[in-house]
């Protein structure tokens, strides 16, 4: 009877320690996931800033292209 009681006690302790380990492992995984999310949010912000800068540069280039096109049209009109 003592042996059965000890066996049950050992099994209970083993299951509790396994539960605790898996709990801490899941906490570490959660921390890893949270740090990955923070890193991704930072990268998204950087990409949004890069996109805004590219859009501004695109608008400037479009404006310059219109000026060059207008100048080219004027030169062609004068020549012909």
Number of C-alpha atoms within 10 A of each C-alpha: 6 7 8 9 10 11 12 12 12 12 12 12 12 12 12 12 12 12 12 12 12 12 12 12 12 12 12 12 12 12 12 12 12 12 12 12 12 12 12 12 12 12 12 12 12 12 12 12 12 12 12 12 12 12 12 12 12 12 12 12 12 12 12 12 12 12 12 12 12 12 12 12 12 11 11 10 9 8 7 5
